[in-house]
């Protein structure tokens, strides 16, 4: 059980670090001045992913009881 928990926590850490580099590693100036950057979409997608992971872990915990 502890090995699975360590692997899941490491996987979540790697996913969060990759997500952070994608979101905050954007170039400073957009190539086309007429484009409007989407700023909140990344946070909504990340929140949905985290909620899905949480729901999956809760379902697995209930299944084991």
CHARMM-style PDB file with segment names, atoms N, HN, CA, C and O in Angstrom:
ATOM      1  N   UNK     1       0.826  -1.193   0.000  1.00  0.00      PROA
ATOM      2  CA  UNK     1       0.000   0.000   0.000  1.00  0.00      PROA
ATOM      3  C   UNK     1       0.870   1.256   0.000  1.00  0.00      PROA
ATOM      4  O   UNK     1       0.559   2.216  -0.705  1.00  0.00      PROA
ATOM      5  N   UNK     2       1.934   1.266   0.764  1.00  0.00      PROA
ATOM      6  HN  UNK     2       2.187   0.487   1.337  1.00  0.00      PROA
ATOM      7  CA  UNK     2       2.769   2.461   0.836  1.00  0.00      PROA
ATOM      8  C   UNK     2       3.543   2.682  -0.459  1.00  0.00      PROA
ATOM      9  O   UNK     2       3.792   3.827  -0.835  1.00  0.00      PROA
ATOM     10  N   UNK     3       3.930   1.606  -1.148  1.00  0.00      PROA
ATOM     11  HN  UNK     3       3.728   0.676  -0.842  1.00  0.00      PROA
ATOM     12  CA  UNK     3       4.629   1.758  -2.417  1.00  0.00      PROA
ATOM     13  C   UNK     3       3.698   2.381  -3.448  1.00  0.00      PROA
ATOM     14  O   UNK     3       4.111   3.253  -4.212  1.00  0.00      PROA
ATOM     15  N   UNK     4       2.452   1.942  -3.472  1.00  0.00      PROA
ATOM     16  HN  UNK     4       2.117   1.234  -2.850  1.00  0.00      PROA
ATOM     17  CA  UNK     4       1.469   2.513  -4.400  1.00  0.00      PROA
ATOM     18  C   UNK     4       1.245   3.991  -4.091  1.00  0.00      PROA
ATOM     19  O   UNK     4       1.147   4.807  -5.008  1.00  0.00      PROA
ATOM     20  N   UNK     5       1.164   4.338  -2.821  1.00  0.00      PROA
ATOM     21  HN  UNK     5       1.244   3.676  -2.076  1.00  0.00      PROA
ATOM     22  CA  UNK     5       0.969   5.738  -2.432  1.00  0.00      PROA
ATOM     23  C   UNK     5       2.160   6.595  -2.840  1.00  0.00      PROA
ATOM     24  O   UNK     5       1.978   7.729  -3.283  1.00  0.00      PROA
ATOM     25  N   UNK     6       3.367   6.075  -2.698  1.00  0.00      PROA
ATOM     26  HN  UNK     6       3.515   5.154  -2.338  1.00  0.00      PROA
ATOM     27  CA  UNK     6       4.570   6.811  -3.100  1.00  0.00      PROA
ATOM     28  C   UNK     6       4.580   7.021  -4.613  1.00  0.00      PROA
ATOM     29  O   UNK     6       4.899   8.110  -5.091  1.00  0.00      PROA
ATOM     30  N   UNK     7       4.232   5.980  -5.362  1.00  0.00      PROA
ATOM     31  HN  UNK     7       3.974   5.095  -4.975  1.00  0.00      PROA
ATOM     32  CA  UNK     7       4.214   6.098  -6.823  1.00  0.00      PROA
ATOM     33  C   UNK     7       3.159   7.104  -7.270  1.00  0.00      PROA
ATOM     34  O   UNK     7       3.413   7.903  -8.171  1.00  0.00      PROA
ATOM     35  N   UNK     8       1.988   7.076  -6.656  1.00  0.00      PROA
ATOM     36  HN  UNK     8       1.781   6.427  -5.924  1.00  0.00      PROA
ATOM     37  CA  UNK     8       0.931   8.023  -7.022  1.00  0.00      PROA
ATOM     38  C   UNK     8       1.342   9.443  -6.677  1.00  0.00      PROA
ATOM     39  O   UNK     8       1.106  10.357  -7.467  1.00  0.00      PROA
ATOM     40  N   UNK     9       1.952   9.650  -5.518  1.00  0.00      PROA
ATOM     41  HN  UNK     9       2.144   8.907  -4.877  1.00  0.00      PROA
ATOM     42  CA  UNK     9       2.364  11.000  -5.144  1.00  0.00      PROA
ATOM     43  C   UNK     9       3.478  11.515  -6.053  1.00  0.00      PROA
ATOM     44  O   UNK     9       3.498  12.697  -6.397  1.00  0.00      PROA
ATOM     45  N   UNK    10       4.406  10.636  -6.446  1.00  0.00      PROA
ATOM     46  HN  UNK    10       4.390   9.676  -6.167  1.00  0.00      PROA
ATOM     47  CA  UNK    10       5.448  11.059  -7.372  1.00  0.00      PROA
ATOM     48  C   UNK    10       4.862  11.390  -8.739  1.00  0.00      PROA
ATOM     49  O   UNK    10       5.275  12.362  -9.371  1.00  0.00      PROA
ATOM     50  N   UNK    11       3.913  10.598  -9.194  1.00  0.00      PROA
ATOM     51  HN  UNK    11       3.577   9.808  -8.680  1.00  0.00      PROA
ATOM     52  CA  UNK    11       3.271  10.862 -10.471  1.00  0.00      PROA
ATOM     53  C   UNK    11       2.518  12.193 -10.443  1.00  0.00      PROA
ATOM     54  O   UNK    11       2.597  12.973 -11.392  1.00  0.00      PROA
ATOM     55  N   UNK    12       1.797  12.451  -9.363  1.00  0.00      PROA
ATOM     56  HN  UNK    12       1.733  11.818  -8.592  1.00  0.00      PROA
ATOM     57  CA  UNK    12       1.083  13.728  -9.236  1.00  0.00      PROA
ATOM     58  C   UNK    12       2.056  14.901  -9.197  1.00  0.00      PROA
ATOM     59  O   UNK    12       1.777  15.950  -9.777  1.00  0.00      PROA
ATOM     60  N   UNK    13       3.193  14.742  -8.523  1.00  0.00      PROA
ATOM     61  HN  UNK    13       3.420  13.890  -8.052  1.00  0.00      PROA
ATOM     62  CA  UNK    13       4.188  15.798  -8.461  1.00  0.00      PROA
ATOM     63  C   UNK    13       4.757  16.090  -9.844  1.00  0.00      PROA
ATOM     64  O   UNK    13       4.916  17.253 -10.215  1.00  0.00      PROA
ATOM     65  N   UNK    14       5.061  15.055 -10.603  1.00  0.00      PROA
ATOM     66  HN  UNK    14       4.932  14.111 -10.302  1.00  0.00      PROA
ATOM     67  CA  UNK    14       5.601  15.248 -11.944  1.00  0.00      PROA
ATOM     68  C   UNK    14       4.573  15.935 -12.841  1.00  0.00      PROA
ATOM     69  O   UNK    14       4.916  16.837 -13.605  1.00  0.00      PROA
ATOM     70  N   UNK    15       3.308  15.508 -12.746  1.00  0.00      PROA
ATOM     71  HN  UNK    15       3.030  14.775 -12.125  1.00  0.00      PROA
ATOM     72  CA  UNK    15       2.259  16.122 -13.559  1.00  0.00      PROA
ATOM     73  C   UNK    15       2.101  17.592 -13.191  1.00  0.00      PROA
ATOM     74  O   UNK    15       1.969  18.433 -14.080  1.00  0.00      PROA
ATOM     75  N   UNK    16       2.111  17.919 -11.906  1.00  0.00      PROA
ATOM     76  HN  UNK    16       2.218  17.235 -11.184  1.00  0.00      PROA
ATOM     77  CA  UNK    16       1.970  19.313 -11.490  1.00  0.00      PROA
ATOM     78  C   UNK    16       3.150  20.161 -11.950  1.00  0.00      PROA
ATOM     79  O   UNK    16       2.963  21.303 -12.369  1.00  0.00      PROA
ATOM     80  N   UNK    17       4.360  19.618 -11.878  1.00  0.00      PROA
ATOM     81  HN  UNK    17       4.512  18.690 -11.537  1.00  0.00      PROA
ATOM     82  CA  UNK    17       5.530  20.368 -12.340  1.00  0.00      PROA
ATOM     83  C   UNK    17       5.481  20.601 -13.845  1.00  0.00      PROA
ATOM     84  O   UNK    17       5.811  21.691 -14.314  1.00  0.00      PROA
ATOM     85  N   UNK    18       5.075  19.595 -14.600  1.00  0.00      PROA
ATOM     86  HN  UNK    18       4.806  18.710 -14.220  1.00  0.00      PROA
ATOM     87  CA  UNK    18       4.948  19.774 -16.045  1.00  0.00      PROA
ATOM     88  C   UNK    18       3.849  20.773 -16.379  1.00  0.00      PROA
ATOM     89  O   UNK    18       4.015  21.604 -17.272  1.00  0.00      PROA
ATOM     90  N   UNK    19       2.736  20.699 -15.673  1.00  0.00      PROA
ATOM     91  HN  UNK    19       2.601  20.024 -14.948  1.00  0.00      PROA
ATOM     92  CA  UNK    19       1.642  21.650 -15.898  1.00  0.00      PROA
ATOM     93  C   UNK    19       2.094  23.072 -15.599  1.00  0.00      PROA
ATOM     94  O   UNK    19       1.750  24.000 -16.330  1.00  0.00      PROA
ATOM     95  N   UNK    20       2.857  23.246 -14.533  1.00  0.00      PROA
ATOM     96  HN  UNK    20       3.136  22.492 -13.939  1.00  0.00      PROA
ATOM     97  CA  UNK    20       3.338  24.570 -14.154  1.00  0.00      PROA
ATOM     98  C   UNK    20       4.289  25.135 -15.205  1.00  0.00      PROA
ATOM     99  O   UNK    20       4.227  26.329 -15.502  1.00  0.00      PROA
ATOM    100  N   UNK    21       5.157  24.319 -15.769  1.00  0.00      PROA
ATOM    101  HN  UNK    21       5.208  23.349 -15.529  1.00  0.00      PROA
ATOM    102  CA  UNK    21       6.066  24.821 -16.794  1.00  0.00      PROA
ATOM    103  C   UNK    21       5.313  25.170 -18.071  1.00  0.00      PROA
ATOM    104  O   UNK    21       5.692  26.112 -18.768  1.00  0.00      PROA
ATOM    105  N   UNK    22       4.261  24.435 -18.392  1.00  0.00      PROA
ATOM    106  HN  UNK    22       3.953  23.670 -17.826  1.00  0.00      PROA
ATOM    107  CA  UNK    22       3.481  24.755 -19.592  1.00  0.00      PROA
ATOM    108  C   UNK    22       2.716  26.061 -19.397  1.00  0.00      PROA
ATOM    109  O   UNK    22       2.664  26.887 -20.308  1.00  0.00      PROA
ATOM    110  N   UNK    23       2.125  26.257 -18.221  1.00  0.00      PROA
ATOM    111  HN  UNK    23       2.168  25.587 -17.481  1.00  0.00      PROA
ATOM    112  CA  UNK    23       1.306  27.444 -17.978  1.00  0.00      PROA
ATOM    113  C   UNK    23       2.176  28.691 -17.831  1.00  0.00      PROA
ATOM    114  O   UNK    23       1.885  29.720 -18.441  1.00  0.00      PROA
ATOM    115  N   UNK    24       3.232  28.613 -17.033  1.00  0.00      PROA
ATOM    116  HN  UNK    24       3.468  27.777 -16.537  1.00  0.00      PROA
ATOM    117  CA  UNK    24       4.031  29.802 -16.741  1.00  0.00      PROA
ATOM    118  C   UNK    24       5.235  29.950 -17.659  1.00  0.00      PROA
ATOM    119  O   UNK    24       5.955  30.944 -17.563  1.00  0.00      PROA
ATOM    120  N   UNK    25       5.472  29.000 -18.536  1.00  0.00      PROA
ATOM    121  HN  UNK    25       4.887  28.192 -18.614  1.00  0.00      PROA
ATOM    122  CA  UNK    25       6.592  29.083 -19.458  1.00  0.00      PROA
ATOM    123  C   UNK    25       6.203  29.650 -20.806  1.00  0.00      PROA
ATOM    124  O   UNK    25       6.814  29.310 -21.818  1.00  0.00      PROA
ATOM    125  N   UNK    26       5.203  30.503 -20.838  1.00  0.00      PROA
ATOM    126  HN  UNK    26       4.706  30.779 -20.015  1.00  0.00      PROA
ATOM    127  CA  UNK    26       4.728  31.088 -22.081  1.00  0.00      PROA
ATOM    128  C   UNK    26       5.647  32.230 -22.511  1.00  0.00      PROA
ATOM    129  O   UNK    26       6.253  32.884 -21.662  1.00  0.00      PROA
ATOM    130  N   UNK    27       5.758  32.475 -23.805  1.00  0.00      PROA
ATOM    131  HN  UNK    27       5.266  31.944 -24.495  1.00  0.00      PROA
ATOM    132  CA  UNK    27       6.555  33.609 -24.267  1.00  0.00      PROA
ATOM    133  C   UNK    27       5.903  34.931 -23.860  1.00  0.00      PROA
ATOM    134  O   UNK    27       4.690  34.997 -23.659  1.00  0.00      PROA
ATOM    135  N   UNK    28       6.704  35.961 -23.744  1.00  0.00      PROA
ATOM    136  HN  UNK    28       7.689  35.907 -23.908  1.00  0.00      PROA
ATOM    137  CA  UNK    28       6.220  37.256 -23.266  1.00  0.00      PROA
ATOM    138  C   UNK    28       5.263  37.944 -24.213  1.00  0.00      PROA
ATOM    139  O   UNK    28       4.201  38.390 -23.779  1.00  0.00      PROA
ATOM    140  N   UNK    29       5.594  38.050 -25.485  1.00  0.00      PROA
ATOM    141  HN  UNK    29       6.457  37.688 -25.838  1.00  0.00      PROA
ATOM    142  CA  UNK    29       4.760  38.756 -26.448  1.00  0.00      PROA
ATOM    143  C   UNK    29       4.123  37.765 -27.415  1.00  0.00      PROA
ATOM    144  O   UNK    29       4.817  36.910 -27.964  1.00  0.00      PROA
ATOM    145  N   UNK    30       2.809  37.866 -27.632  1.00  0.00      PROA
ATOM    146  HN  UNK    30       2.245  38.561 -27.185  1.00  0.00      PROA
ATOM    147  CA  UNK    30       2.182  36.969 -28.608  1.00  0.00      PROA
ATOM    148  C   UNK    30       2.649  37.335 -30.020  1.00  0.00      PROA
ATOM    149  O   UNK    30       2.924  38.504 -30.292  1.00  0.00      PROA
ATOM    150  N   UNK    31       2.742  36.354 -30.918  1.00  0.00      PROA
ATOM    151  HN  UNK    31       2.518  35.405 -30.697  1.00  0.00      PROA
ATOM    152  CA  UNK    31       3.216  36.650 -32.272  1.00  0.00      PROA
ATOM    153  C   UNK    31       2.267  37.543 -33.066  1.00  0.00      PROA
ATOM    154  O   UNK    31       2.719  38.309 -33.917  1.00  0.00      PROA
ATOM    155  N   UNK    32       0.968  37.463 -32.808  1.00  0.00      PROA
ATOM    156  HN  UNK    32       0.601  36.841 -32.117  1.00  0.00      PROA
ATOM    157  CA  UNK    32      -0.009  38.278 -33.517  1.00  0.00      PROA
ATOM    158  C   UNK    32      -0.645  39.254 -32.525  1.00  0.00      PROA
ATOM    159  O   UNK    32      -1.229  38.807 -31.538  1.00  0.00      PROA
ATOM    160  N   UNK    33      -0.555  40.560 -32.747  1.00  0.00      PROA
ATOM    161  HN  UNK    33      -0.080  40.923 -33.548  1.00  0.00      PROA
ATOM    162  CA  UNK    33      -1.113  41.510 -31.765  1.00  0.00      PROA
ATOM    163  C   UNK    33      -2.641  41.495 -31.684  1.00  0.00      PROA
ATOM    164  O   UNK    33      -3.206  42.040 -30.735  1.00  0.00      PROA
ATOM    165  N   UNK    34      -3.318  40.886 -32.655  1.00  0.00      PROA
ATOM    166  HN  UNK    34      -2.859  40.443 -33.426  1.00  0.00      PROA
ATOM    167  CA  UNK    34      -4.781  40.839 -32.619  1.00  0.00      PROA
ATOM    168  C   UNK    34      -5.327  39.678 -31.792  1.00  0.00      PROA
ATOM    169  O   UNK    34      -6.533  39.611 -31.551  1.00  0.00      PROA
ATOM    170  N   UNK    35      -4.471  38.772 -31.358  1.00  0.00      PROA
ATOM    171  HN  UNK    35      -3.492  38.826 -31.553  1.00  0.00      PROA
ATOM    172  CA  UNK    35      -4.942  37.626 -30.582  1.00  0.00      PROA
ATOM    173  C   UNK    35      -5.131  38.017 -29.114  1.00  0.00      PROA
ATOM    174  O   UNK    35      -4.439  38.892 -28.594  1.00  0.00      PROA
ATOM    175  N   UNK    36      -6.071  37.357 -28.469  1.00  0.00      PROA
ATOM    176  HN  UNK    36      -6.633  36.646 -28.891  1.00  0.00      PROA
ATOM    177  CA  UNK    36      -6.342  37.590 -27.053  1.00  0.00      PROA
ATOM    178  C   UNK    36      -5.925  36.333 -26.300  1.00  0.00      PROA
ATOM    179  O   UNK    36      -6.440  35.252 -26.585  1.00  0.00      PROA
ATOM    180  N   UNK    37      -5.001  36.451 -25.340  1.00  0.00      PROA
ATOM    181  HN  UNK    37      -4.583  37.330 -25.108  1.00  0.00      PROA
ATOM    182  CA  UNK    37      -4.578  35.253 -24.610  1.00  0.00      PROA
ATOM    183  C   UNK    37      -5.685  34.747 -23.677  1.00  0.00      PROA
ATOM    184  O   UNK    37      -6.398  35.540 -23.061  1.00  0.00      PROA
ATOM    185  N   UNK    38      -5.816  33.436 -23.581  1.00  0.00      PROA
ATOM    186  HN  UNK    38      -5.237  32.792 -24.081  1.00  0.00      PROA
ATOM    187  CA  UNK    38      -6.781  32.816 -22.671  1.00  0.00      PROA
ATOM    188  C   UNK    38      -6.047  32.548 -21.364  1.00  0.00      PROA
ATOM    189  O   UNK    38      -5.138  31.720 -21.321  1.00  0.00      PROA
ATOM    190  N   UNK    39      -6.433  33.242 -20.305  1.00  0.00      PROA
ATOM    191  HN  UNK    39      -7.172  33.915 -20.340  1.00  0.00      PROA
ATOM    192  CA  UNK    39      -5.673  33.134 -19.065  1.00  0.00      PROA
ATOM    193  C   UNK    39      -6.299  32.182 -18.056  1.00  0.00      PROA
ATOM    194  O   UNK    39      -5.564  31.532 -17.312  1.00  0.00      PROA
ATOM    195  N   UNK    40      -7.618  32.071 -17.999  1.00  0.00      PROA
ATOM    196  HN  UNK    40      -8.214  32.598 -18.603  1.00  0.00      PROA
ATOM    197  CA  UNK    40      -8.251  31.250 -16.978  1.00  0.00      PROA
ATOM    198  C   UNK    40      -8.487  29.809 -17.386  1.00  0.00      PROA
ATOM    199  O   UNK    40      -8.775  28.965 -16.538  1.00  0.00      PROA
ATOM    200  N   UNK    41      -8.368  29.517 -18.668  1.00  0.00      PROA
ATOM    201  HN  UNK    41      -8.134  30.203 -19.357  1.00  0.00      PROA
ATOM    202  CA  UNK    41      -8.660  28.171 -19.159  1.00  0.00      PROA
ATOM    203  C   UNK    41      -7.688  27.142 -18.587  1.00  0.00      PROA
ATOM    204  O   UNK    41      -8.086  26.021 -18.267  1.00  0.00      PROA
ATOM    205  N   UNK    42      -6.437  27.513 -18.459  1.00  0.00      PROA
ATOM    206  HN  UNK    42      -6.114  28.423 -18.718  1.00  0.00      PROA
ATOM    207  CA  UNK    42      -5.445  26.581 -17.922  1.00  0.00      PROA
ATOM    208  C   UNK    42      -5.770  26.201 -16.481  1.00  0.00      PROA
ATOM    209  O   UNK    42      -5.620  25.043 -16.089  1.00  0.00      PROA
ATOM    210  N   UNK    43      -6.214  27.180 -15.697  1.00  0.00      PROA
ATOM    211  HN  UNK    43      -6.335  28.120 -16.016  1.00  0.00      PROA
ATOM    212  CA  UNK    43      -6.557  26.891 -14.306  1.00  0.00      PROA
ATOM    213  C   UNK    43      -7.802  26.000 -14.211  1.00  0.00      PROA
ATOM    214  O   UNK    43      -7.870  25.121 -13.352  1.00  0.00      PROA
ATOM    215  N   UNK    44      -8.763  26.219 -15.070  1.00  0.00      PROA
ATOM    216  HN  UNK    44      -8.708  26.933 -15.768  1.00  0.00      PROA
ATOM    217  CA  UNK    44      -9.961  25.373 -15.070  1.00  0.00      PROA
ATOM    218  C   UNK    44      -9.622  23.937 -15.458  1.00  0.00      PROA
ATOM    219  O   UNK    44     -10.126  22.993 -14.850  1.00  0.00      PROA
ATOM    220  N   UNK    45      -8.769  23.770 -16.472  1.00  0.00      PROA
ATOM    221  HN  UNK    45      -8.360  24.537 -16.966  1.00  0.00      PROA
ATOM    222  CA  UNK    45      -8.370  22.423 -16.877  1.00  0.00      PROA
ATOM    223  C   UNK    45      -7.592  21.727 -15.762  1.00  0.00      PROA
ATOM    224  O   UNK    45      -7.826  20.553 -15.475  1.00  0.00      PROA
ATOM    225  N   UNK    46      -6.678  22.446 -15.142  1.00  0.00      PROA
ATOM    226  HN  UNK    46      -6.488  23.400 -15.375  1.00  0.00      PROA
ATOM    227  CA  UNK    46      -5.905  21.867 -14.043  1.00  0.00      PROA
ATOM    228  C   UNK    46      -6.787  21.480 -12.869  1.00  0.00      PROA
ATOM    229  O   UNK    46      -6.604  20.420 -12.271  1.00  0.00      PROA
ATOM    230  N   UNK    47      -7.745  22.342 -12.539  1.00  0.00      PROA
ATOM    231  HN  UNK    47      -7.893  23.204 -13.025  1.00  0.00      PROA
ATOM    232  CA  UNK    47      -8.673  22.026 -11.450  1.00  0.00      PROA
ATOM    233  C   UNK    47      -9.528  20.815 -11.765  1.00  0.00      PROA
ATOM    234  O   UNK    47      -9.795  19.990 -10.891  1.00  0.00      PROA
ATOM    235  N   UNK    48      -9.958  20.707 -13.017  1.00  0.00      PROA
ATOM    236  HN  UNK    48      -9.741  21.377 -13.727  1.00  0.00      PROA
ATOM    237  CA  UNK    48     -10.744  19.536 -13.414  1.00  0.00      PROA
ATOM    238  C   UNK    48      -9.941  18.256 -13.342  1.00  0.00      PROA
ATOM    239  O   UNK    48     -10.456  17.215 -12.934  1.00  0.00      PROA
ATOM    240  N   UNK    49      -8.674  18.328 -13.740  1.00  0.00      PROA
ATOM    241  HN  UNK    49      -8.256  19.174 -14.071  1.00  0.00      PROA
ATOM    242  CA  UNK    49      -7.809  17.151 -13.660  1.00  0.00      PROA
ATOM    243  C   UNK    49      -7.603  16.744 -12.214  1.00  0.00      PROA
ATOM    244  O   UNK    49      -7.689  15.561 -11.884  1.00  0.00      PROA
ATOM    245  N   UNK    50      -7.330  17.714 -11.342  1.00  0.00      PROA
ATOM    246  HN  UNK    50      -7.260  18.675 -11.609  1.00  0.00      PROA
ATOM    247  CA  UNK    50      -7.133  17.399  -9.925  1.00  0.00      PROA
ATOM    248  C   UNK    50      -8.409  16.834  -9.298  1.00  0.00      PROA
ATOM    249  O   UNK    50      -8.344  15.911  -8.487  1.00  0.00      PROA
ATOM    250  N   UNK    51      -9.564  17.384  -9.671  1.00  0.00      PROA
ATOM    251  HN  UNK    51      -9.616  18.134 -10.330  1.00  0.00      PROA
ATOM    252  CA  UNK    51     -10.831  16.864  -9.152  1.00  0.00      PROA
ATOM    253  C   UNK    51     -11.064  15.431  -9.621  1.00  0.00      PROA
ATOM    254  O   UNK    51     -11.553  14.600  -8.855  1.00  0.00      PROA
ATOM    255  N   UNK    52     -10.721  15.139 -10.861  1.00  0.00      PROA
ATOM    256  HN  UNK    52     -10.323  15.814 -11.482  1.00  0.00      PROA
ATOM    257  CA  UNK    52     -10.863  13.784 -11.378  1.00  0.00      PROA
ATOM    258  C   UNK    52      -9.958  12.800 -10.658  1.00  0.00      PROA
ATOM    259  O   UNK    52     -10.375  11.688 -10.335  1.00  0.00      PROA
ATOM    260  N   UNK    53      -8.714  13.206 -10.404  1.00  0.00      PROA
ATOM    261  HN  UNK    53      -8.374  14.110 -10.667  1.00  0.00      PROA
ATOM    262  CA  UNK    53      -7.785  12.341  -9.672  1.00  0.00      PROA
ATOM    263  C   UNK    53      -8.304  12.088  -8.265  1.00  0.00      PROA
ATOM    264  O   UNK    53      -8.245  10.966  -7.762  1.00  0.00      PROA
ATOM    265  N   UNK    54      -8.818  13.149  -7.630  1.00  0.00      PROA
ATOM    266  HN  UNK    54      -8.866  14.060  -8.039  1.00  0.00      PROA
ATOM    267  CA  UNK    54      -9.356  13.002  -6.273  1.00  0.00      PROA
ATOM    268  C   UNK    54     -10.550  12.052  -6.258  1.00  0.00      PROA
ATOM    269  O   UNK    54     -10.667  11.210  -5.368  1.00  0.00      PROA
ATOM    270  N   UNK    55     -11.424  12.187  -7.234  1.00  0.00      PROA
ATOM    271  HN  UNK    55     -11.329  12.871  -7.957  1.00  0.00      PROA
ATOM    272  CA  UNK    55     -12.593  11.306  -7.304  1.00  0.00      PROA
ATOM    273  C   UNK    55     -12.179   9.861  -7.558  1.00  0.00      PROA
ATOM    274  O   UNK    55     -12.749   8.933  -6.984  1.00  0.00      PROA
ATOM    275  N   UNK    56     -11.193   9.679  -8.415  1.00  0.00      PROA
ATOM    276  HN  UNK    56     -10.730  10.433  -8.882  1.00  0.00      PROA
ATOM    277  CA  UNK    56     -10.701   8.337  -8.694  1.00  0.00      PROA
ATOM    278  C   UNK    56     -10.102   7.698  -7.444  1.00  0.00      PROA
ATOM    279  O   UNK    56     -10.352   6.526  -7.163  1.00  0.00      PROA
ATOM    280  N   UNK    57      -9.314   8.466  -6.696  1.00  0.00      PROA
ATOM    281  HN  UNK    57      -9.111   9.418  -6.924  1.00  0.00      PROA
ATOM    282  CA  UNK    57      -8.717   7.920  -5.475  1.00  0.00      PROA
ATOM    283  C   UNK    57      -9.784   7.614  -4.419  1.00  0.00      PROA
ATOM    284  O   UNK    57      -9.671   6.623  -3.697  1.00  0.00      PROA
ATOM    285  N   UNK    58     -10.820   8.461  -4.324  1.00  0.00      PROA
ATOM    286  HN  UNK    58     -10.911   9.266  -4.910  1.00  0.00      PROA
ATOM    287  CA  UNK    58     -11.905   8.188  -3.375  1.00  0.00      PROA
ATOM    288  C   UNK    58     -12.654   6.918  -3.748  1.00  0.00      PROA
ATOM    289  O   UNK    58     -13.005   6.121  -2.878  1.00  0.00      PROA
ATOM    290  N   UNK    59     -12.898   6.729  -5.043  1.00  0.00      PROA
ATOM    291  HN  UNK    59     -12.612   7.377  -5.749  1.00  0.00      PROA
ATOM    292  CA  UNK    59     -13.611   5.537  -5.491  1.00  0.00      PROA
ATOM    293  C   UNK    59     -12.792   4.278  -5.218  1.00  0.00      PROA
ATOM    294  O   UNK    59     -13.341   3.253  -4.814  1.00  0.00      PROA
ATOM    295  N   UNK    60     -11.499   4.356  -5.435  1.00  0.00      PROA
ATOM    296  HN  UNK    60     -11.054   5.189  -5.763  1.00  0.00      PROA
ATOM    297  CA  UNK    60     -10.646   3.202  -5.158  1.00  0.00      PROA
ATOM    298  C   UNK    60     -10.589   2.902  -3.668  1.00  0.00      PROA
ATOM    299  O   UNK    60     -10.543   1.740  -3.265  1.00  0.00      PROA
ATOM    300  N   UNK    61     -10.592   3.957  -2.844  1.00  0.00      PROA
ATOM    301  HN  UNK    61     -10.629   4.902  -3.171  1.00  0.00      PROA
ATOM    302  CA  UNK    61     -10.566   3.762  -1.389  1.00  0.00      PROA
ATOM    303  C   UNK    61     -11.872   3.110  -0.923  1.00  0.00      PROA
ATOM    304  O   UNK    61     -11.848   2.216  -0.077  1.00  0.00      PROA
ATOM    305  N   UNK    62     -13.009   3.551  -1.471  1.00  0.00      PROA
ATOM    306  HN  UNK    62     -13.028   4.277  -2.159  1.00  0.00      PROA
ATOM    307  CA  UNK    62     -14.296   2.956  -1.104  1.00  0.00      PROA
ATOM    308  C   UNK    62     -14.381   1.510  -1.571  1.00  0.00      PROA
ATOM    309  O   UNK    62     -14.989   0.671  -0.907  1.00  0.00      PROA
ATOM    310  N   UNK    63     -13.773   1.222  -2.711  1.00  0.00      PROA
ATOM    311  HN  UNK    63     -13.279   1.904  -3.251  1.00  0.00      PROA
ATOM    312  CA  UNK    63     -13.798  -0.120  -3.258  1.00  0.00      PROA
ATOM    313  C   UNK    63     -12.990  -1.081  -2.362  1.00  0.00      PROA
ATOM    314  O   UNK    63     -13.325  -2.260  -2.247  1.00  0.00      PROA
ATOM    315  N   UNK    64     -11.935  -0.566  -1.738  1.00  0.00      PROA
ATOM    316  HN  UNK    64     -11.663   0.392  -1.831  1.00  0.00      PROA
ATOM    317  CA  UNK    64     -11.089  -1.414  -0.891  1.00  0.00      PROA
ATOM    318  C   UNK    64     -11.673  -1.674   0.476  1.00  0.00      PROA
ATOM    319  O   UNK    64     -11.278  -2.636   1.135  1.00  0.00      PROA
ATOM    320  N   UNK    65     -12.619  -0.832   0.936  1.00  0.00      PROA
ATOM    321  HN  UNK    65     -12.939  -0.050   0.401  1.00  0.00      PROA
ATOM    322  CA  UNK    65     -13.200  -1.000   2.279  1.00  0.00      PROA
ATOM    323  C   UNK    65     -14.121  -2.172   2.358  1.00  0.00      PROA
ATOM    324  OT1 UNK    65     -14.685  -2.443   3.417  1.00  0.00      PROA
TER     325      UNK     65
END
